[in-house]
Amino acid sequence: HTVLTTFVVAGIWYERADVVIAAFETEAARYKFFSTQNFMVGALTLVLQLACFSSLVNCLGFTMSLLMEPLAIVAGMCALMLRPGVLSIMLLDGTRRVVHYALLKPVKECLYVGMSSEVIYVAKPLLDTLVYRCSSVLGAGYFSLAAHLGIAPVYRQLFLLAVTIAWALNSIWLGHLQAAGSRPPPLV
């Protein structure tokens, strides 16, 4: 789950950078875009966490809560492929980050409830550091190779869409394990 999540997030980061560089001529304009987007993401995340988190998780359930970020990315990626541009990438990346920080991240932490100390103090830090960083490197390597080979943005985005679908299937699996009272293997 961590590998798929981080790989897709890295890919979206590079797609966003590609769109923003093309859309804004000056560094000041890019800075303004990113600062505005980061402010909106932070504000929306805070509001959702404070006002809606427990209601959303109770309403959606564990599996659907895990699926919300991949579903948001699928919708955003389709919008980006159909209508490339700053608005599409802002909606894709912004929505993804709000859903990630307000919903997915806290729900994913619930997977560790009731697990042994070994899992919590050994496997979780391994996932949060080494696996996370290696997946980030894979995502960066994918984008660098794709850019070097001259692969068109739509094909890069289709690949990210396919990886996101694999992530969604993995989220369903984790949700079913949690619902059944089973525990996923520590390195999922």
C-alpha positions in Angstrom: 0.0 0.0 0.0 2.8 2.4 0.9 4.7 1.6 -2.3 1.7 2.2 -4.5 0.6 5.4 -2.7 4.0 7.0 -2.7 4.8 6.0 -6.3 1.6 7.6 -7.5 2.1 10.7 -5.3 5.6 11.2 -6.7 4.3 10.8 -10.3 1.6 13.4 -9.6 4.2 15.8 -8.1 6.2 15.6 -11.3 3.1 16.0 -13.6 2.2 19.0 -11.5 5.6 20.5 -11.9 5.5 19.9 -15.7 2.1 21.7 -16.0 3.1 24.6 -13.7 6.4 25.3 -15.5 4.6 25.4 -18.8 1.7 27.6 -17.5 3.6 30.2 -15.5 6.6 32.1 -17.0 8.1 33.5 -13.9 9.2 32.0 -10.6 7.1 34.5 -8.7 3.9 33.4 -10.5 4.8 29.7 -9.7 5.4 30.6 -6.1 2.1 32.4 -5.9 0.3 29.4 -7.4 1.9 26.9 -5.0 1.4 29.1 -1.9 -2.3 29.6 -2.8 -2.8 25.9 -3.4 -1.0 24.9 -0.2 -3.1 27.4 1.8 -6.4 26.0 0.3 -5.3 22.4 0.9 -4.3 23.2 4.5 -7.5 25.0 5.3 -9.8 22.4 3.7 -7.9 19.6 5.5 -8.2 21.3 8.8 -12.0 21.9 8.4 -12.6 18.3 7.3 -10.5 16.8 10.1 -12.2 19.0 12.8 -15.8 18.9 11.5 -16.2 15.8 9.4 -13.6 13.1 10.0 -15.5 10.8 12.4 -18.8 11.2 10.6 -17.1 10.5 7.2 -15.4 7.3 8.5 -18.6 6.1 10.2 -20.6 6.8 7.1 -18.1 5.4 4.6 -16.6 2.6 6.6 -13.0 1.5 6.7 -12.7 0.1 3.1 -14.4 3.1 1.4 -12.3 5.5 3.5 -9.2 3.7 2.2 -10.5 4.0 -1.3 -11.3 7.7 -1.3 -7.8 8.9 -2.3 -7.4 6.5 -5.2 -10.9 7.3 -6.4 -10.1 11.0 -6.1 -7.0 10.5 -8.2 -8.8 8.4 -10.8 -11.3 11.2 -11.3 -8.6 13.9 -11.2 -6.4 12.0 -13.6 -9.2 11.6 -16.1 -10.0 15.3 -15.9 -6.3 16.1 -16.5 -6.1 13.8 -19.5 -9.3 15.2 -21.0 -8.6 18.8 -20.2 -4.9 19.3 -19.5 -4.0 22.5 -17.7 -3.4 24.3 -14.4 -7.0 24.0 -13.2 -7.1 20.2 -13.8 -3.7 19.6 -12.1 -4.7 21.9 -9.2 -7.9 20.0 -8.6 -6.1 16.6 -9.0 -3.2 17.4 -6.6 -5.2 19.6 -4.2 -8.1 17.1 -3.8 -5.6 14.2 -3.5 -3.7 16.0 -0.7 -6.9 17.0 1.2 -8.3 13.5 1.1 -4.9 12.0 2.0 -4.3 14.2 5.1 -7.9 14.6 6.3 -9.0 11.0 5.7 -6.6 8.3 4.4 -3.6 9.0 6.6 -5.6 8.8 9.9 -7.6 5.7 8.7 -4.4 4.0 7.6 -2.9 4.5 11.0 -5.9 2.5 12.4 -4.4 -0.6 10.7 -1.8 -0.7 13.5 -4.3 -0.7 16.4 -4.1 -3.9 18.3 -0.9 -5.1 16.6 2.1 -6.3 18.4 4.8 -3.9 19.7 7.2 -5.5 17.2 5.0 -4.4 14.3 4.3 -1.0 15.7 7.9 -0.2 16.6 9.8 -2.1 13.9 7.6 -2.6 10.8 5.8 0.8 10.9 9.0 2.9 11.1 10.4 0.8 8.3 7.3 1.5 6.2 7.3 5.2 7.1 11.0 5.7 6.2 12.8 3.2 4.0 9.8 1.9 2.0 8.4 5.5 1.6 11.7 6.9 0.4 12.4 4.0 -2.0 8.9 4.4 -3.5 9.5 8.1 -3.9 12.8 7.3 -5.7 10.9 4.8 -8.0 8.3 7.5 -8.8 11.1 10.1 -9.5 12.9 7.5 -11.6 9.8 6.7 -13.6 9.1 10.3 -14.4 12.8 11.0 -15.3 12.9 8.0 -17.6 9.6 8.9 -19.2 10.7 12.5 -19.7 14.1 11.3 -21.1 12.4 9.0 -23.5 10.0 11.7 -24.6 6.9 9.9 -23.5 3.9 12.2 -23.9 2.1 13.4 -20.8 -1.1 11.4 -21.6 0.8 8.1 -21.6 2.6 8.9 -18.4 -0.8 9.8 -16.9 -2.3 6.5 -18.2 0.5 4.6 -16.4 -0.2 6.5 -13.2 -3.9 5.7 -13.6 -3.1 2.0 -13.9 -0.9 2.1 -10.8 -3.7 4.0 -9.0 -6.2 1.2 -9.9 -3.8 -1.3 -8.4 -3.6 0.9 -5.3 -7.4 0.9 -5.1 -7.5 -2.9 -5.3 -4.9 -3.1 -2.6 -7.1 -0.7 -0.5 -10.1 -3.0 -0.9 -8.0 -6.0 0.2 -6.7 -4.1 3.3 -10.3 -3.0 4.1 -11.6 -6.6 3.9 -8.8 -7.9 6.1 -9.5 -5.2 8.7 -13.3 -5.9 8.5 -12.7 -9.6 9.0 -10.5 -9.0 12.0 -7.5 -10.2 10.2 -4.3 -8.3 10.1 -2.4 -7.6 6.8 1.2 -8.7 6.6 3.4 -6.0 8.3 5.0 -4.8 5.0 1.8 -4.2 3.0 
